[in-house]
Amino acid sequence: MISKLNNISNLKEKVLIVIPIINNYKIFKDSFYNRNNLENRKSETISLVSALNINILDVLTIKINKFSSAYLLNKNSLDCILNLIQKLKINLLIIDFQLSPIQQRNLELFFKVKVIDRTQVILEIFSSRAISNEGKIQVELATLNFQKTRLVRSWTHLERQRGGSGFLGGPGERQIELDRRIINKNIKSLNASLQKVVQTRLIQNAKRKNSSSIIVSLVGYTNTGKSTLFNHLTNSSVISKNMLFATLDPTLRLMKHEMSYKKKIILSDTVGFISSLPTELVESFKSTLEFIRESDFLLIVNDASDKNMEDKYDIILNTLKNIGIDDNYLKEKVINVFNKCDLVFDEKQNLYFPNFKNGIFTSSFNIDDIKRLKKKIYEFSLNINNN
């Protein structure tokens, strides 16, 4: 069986982060990688890598006007990075981009150090955060799906074993095919295990619906304070550290409130979203994300102190639409929570309100704010129930 991605968080690595900046919008249309988003992206990338507890020695930004299919970067950029690697004695290079298998292999051969991309960094973080059986299965599925595309890189040592002439054939090629079959077999087994977990949750969810419960999911960009807010609303102690993806597995708790209401209000804390989330993770975590779709309504939790809040709000909406939530739901069944308002001036609060329907400013550490939010959730529940 193929091993998982190396657990780089347990190694004492000397790390260089390279952030490619897209100068030409025509060659890559994801605005997250555009030069206008440099400061936000740099901050997010450093936070991601820091979550692995490794030693970041330097961060280098490289402008790209045209992609190299073999290396991603041009020769001048490669030489610049190589000089820095040799000077700082770097042994792990992180490229904040999604590399092709060929690009990753070529970069490792050129720099003679381990190279990983943005997808692998996020997979590593998810792997370290998964606690439940479902979470572990989903992370392993994502990892195997990622590895499947990297077989050409993982088995380059088999090139030496090939005999005969021609482009194909030889023992090396057969080994790659064997490895692909092993991965596909493991993926099939994990999918079957995941389906059992999903079916169990669907049954539990149906029972909650039949028991006249209102289910409300807290969603938002990662590290906006969702879990802290969740704890105060439910008197719980879910992990709520100031780090990316502190919550990976959905957590359900009863909201504690003093209002008289026949129905129970159940809150669900969910995994945080992030820019350019790897396809492998979106696919593997679809069952978890689809739980959001079954909610009666949503609390979209925003960090009001984040200057890029509106851009991140768009990412949240796009992610929700990708899992099948339609525009009408997003217009009618959402409370927009602007968290961390203690870090925001009153003028900014007044600026946000006209742009967002059903908005409320909160600080997770202010008891009166928590009471106001509970009241809004309660009133929203009544409206949803009456419609």
N, C-alpha and C positions, 0 to 999 in steps of 0.2 A: 504493500500500500504506500502511496506517495505521502510523504510527511507534509504537515501544514507549513504555512509560512513561518520562517524562523522567528522565534519570540525575541525580537530585537530589544524589547523593553527591559530584558534581563541582562543585556550586554552593556559593557562600559564603552560605548561608541563615541568617537569624535565625529561630530556631524556637521556637514555643510548643507544648508538648504538653498536650492536654486529655484527662483520664482520667475518663470518665463512670462513676459508681458507681451500681449498681442498688440502690435502697433497698427496692424492692418485688419480692420473689422471684417473685410471681405473673406479672409482666409479662415476665420473662426468666429462664429457669430454669438458665442456664449459671452454675454457682457461681463460675467464674473471675472474673466481672464483679461478684460480690456484694461488699457493703461489708466483710464479714468477711475478704476476701482482699486488702484494699487495699495493705498493705505489700509483699506478695509481687508483686502485679501491677505496682505502681509501679516496683519494682526491675527487673522483667523488661522493662517497657516502655522504661525509660530505657536498658537494655542493648541492646534492639533498635534504638532510634533512634541510639544512640551508634555502632553498627556501621556506620552510613552516613557517619560522619566529618563530621557537620554540627554547627553551633553552637546548642546548646540554651540558651535564655535563661531559660526558666521552665517549671515544671510545675504545672498547675492541675487540681484534682479537682473535679468537678461532680456533685452528687447528682441522681439521676433517680427521680421517683416515677411519672411517666407519660411515655411517648414522644410526641414530635411527629412525625407522618408526614412533615411538610415539612422540619423542621430537626433532628430528633432531640431537641433541647434546647428549654426554654421561653424566653420573651422575656427574663426577668431574667438567665438564664444567658448568653444571646446578648449582651446589653448589657455584662455583666461581662467577657466574653471580648473584645468589641470595644474596650473601654476599655484593656485590657491590650495588645492588638495595636497600638493607636495610641501608647500610652505607650512601649513597647519597640521600636516600628518593626519589628514582625514581618512577614516576607514569606512564611513557610511555617507553616501550622497543621496539626498532626498530631492527629487524633482517634483515640484508642485504642479503636476500635469498628469494626464493619463497617457502613459507611454505604450506604444505597440510592443509586442514581444521582441521583434527584431531590434527596435530602438533600445530597449532595455539591455539586451544581450550585447549590442555593439558598444553602448556606453560603458558597460562593465569591462569589456575587453580594452577599450581605449584608456579608461581611467585606472584600471586594475584595482578597483574597490567595489564593494557592494553598492548597488543602485536600486532604490525603490521609488515608486511613484505615489501620487496622492491616494489612489485606490488602496494600495497596500497599507498605507498609514492608517486609513480609516478602518480597514479590516482588522488591523492589529488592535486598535482601540476597542472596537466592538467585541473582539475575542476576549479581551481582558475584562469587559464589563458584563458579559453574559452570565447570568446566574441560574435562571430557570432552564428546565430541559428544553422547552420550546426555543428559548433564546440561543442556547448552545447549538441546537440542530440548525437553526437559521443561519448562524454565523459559519458553521461548518459547510453548509450548502453554498453559501456565497464564496467561501474560500476555494472549494472544489471547482465551482464554475469559473472562478478566476484562474486557477491552476490549469484548467483544461486548455486555455488559450496560451499558456506559457510552456507547453510541452516542447516546442522547438528550442526554447532556451534551456529548460531543465535538463534536456538529454543531449546537449551538444557534445559531451564527452564520448557519446556512442559513435560519433562520426569516425573515430579512429578504428572502430570495429568493422566498418563496412568493407565488403569485398566486392570484386567484380567491377564492371563499368556501368555507366548510365547514371541518371539522376535519382532513381528510386531503387528499392531492393536492399538486400543485405541485412545482417542481424540487427543493426541499429534501427532501421525502419520498422522491423517487426517488433522490437522492444517498445518503440513509441506507440505503436498500435495496441500492444498489450497493455501499456500503461493507460491509454485512453479508455480501454474497455473496463479496467479496474475502477477508474474514476467514475465512469458512467454507471457502473454497478452500484458504487457507493452513493451516488446522487439519487439513484432510483430507490435505494433502501431508506435514505434520509427523507425523501419526499413521502414515502409510505408512512414513516414514523411521524412526520409532521402532520399529515392528514388526520391521523388518529387524535393528536393533540387538538387540532382545529375542530374536529367533530365534537370532542368533549366540551370545548369552550362554547361552541354553537348551542349545544344542549343547555349548558349553564346560562347562557345569554337569553335563550328562549324562556327559561324558568323565571328569570328576573323580569322579563317583559310581562309574563303572565301574572307575576306577583304584584303588578301595578307599581313598578319601580321606574323612575326616570334615570336614564344613563347619560351622563355628561362627560365628554372627553376634554382634557386639557391638552392642547396642542400648541406648538410654537417652535421657533428656532432654538437650537441647542444653547444652553446656558443663559436662559432668560429668567430663571427663577421659578420655573413651573413646579418643581418638586417641593420647594420651600412653601410656595403658595398652597399646594396640595396638602402639605402637612398641617398648615394652620386651619385650613377649611375642614379637615377631617380628624384633627387631633391625632395624627399619625406620626411615624418617625421613619418615613422613607428616606433613603440616602439623598442628601441635598447639598452636595459639595459644589464649590465654585469651579467646576471643570466641565469639559465637553462630554456629552453622552453619559452623565451620571446615571440617568435612567435609561435602561435598554428594554426591560420587560414591562408590559402593561401591568399596572397595579390598581386594584379597585378597592375603594373604601366608601363607607357611608358618610355623607356630609352631616356634620353636627350643627343643628340650628334650633332656634327657639320658636319658630313659626309653627302654627298648627296646620298640618298638611297630611292628608291621608296617604299620599304616595311617598315612598322612600326615594331620596335623591342620592344616587350612587355616582361618585366621581372616579374617573379613570385617568391616571397619569401615564403619559405615553412617551416614546422615544422622540428626542428633539430632531428637527430637520436641519439640513445644512446645504450650502451651495454645491451644485454639481455632485450630488450624492451618487456613488458608483451604481451602475446598472445592476451589478450582481447583488448588491444589498437591497435595492428596491424590489427586485424579483423575489429574493429569499425571504424578505420581511413583509411580503404582500399580505400574508394572513394576519399579521399583527396590525398592519396599517388598515386593513379592511375592517377591523374591529371599530375603528374610528367612524367608518361609514354607517355602522349600525347604531351609533349614538343618537339620542333624541335631539341634542344640540351640542354645540362646541363652545369652549372658552379658548379663544386664540390669545395666548399670553405673549406680549411684546415687552422688550426692554426699552422703556421710554427714554432712558439715558443714552441709548445707542444712536449715534448720528446717522447710521445706515439703516435705521429701523424700517423705513418705508420700503427700501429695496428688499430687505429680508421678509417683510410682510408679503411682497409679491411672490417670493420663493415659496412661502408657506401656502399661499393660494394655489400656485401651480402644482405643488406636491399633492394637495388635497384633490385637485381636479384630476390628476393622474391616477388616483385610486378610485375614481368614479363618483366623486361628490360634485353635484351640478351647481350652476350659478344661482338658482333659486334657493337652494339649501344655504349657500354661503351668504345670501342676502337676508334671509329670514330666520336662520337658526344659528346665529353666531353672536356671542358677546365678546367684544374686543376689550381685553384687559391690558392696560398700560401699566406694567409693573415697574418697580424701582422709581416711583414718582418722587421719592425723597431726594433723588439726585437730579431733579429737573426743576427749572425755574417755572413760575406760574405762567409766564408769557408763552412758554412752549406748550404747556398743557392746553391753553386756550387755542393755540394754533392747530393742535391735532384733532380736537373734538369735531369740527365741521366735516372732516374728511372721512370719518369712520362712524358707521352706524352702531348703536348700542355700545358706546364706549364708556369705560369707567377707569379712573386712575386709582392705583393702589400702591401701597408699600406692604410687602409681606410681613414687616415687623411692626405695623401699626394696627392695633386691635380694632380701632374704629373703622379703618379701611376694610378690614376683614369682615366686620359686621355688615358694612354697606354692600360688599360684594356678595355675601350670603343672601342678603335681602334681594339683590338684583337677580341672583340665580333662582331664588324662590319665586319671585314674580314672573320671571321668564318661563319657569316650569308651568305655572298656572296658565299663561298665555298659550304655550305649546299644547297643553292638555285640552284647552277649550277650542283650539282650531282643528 
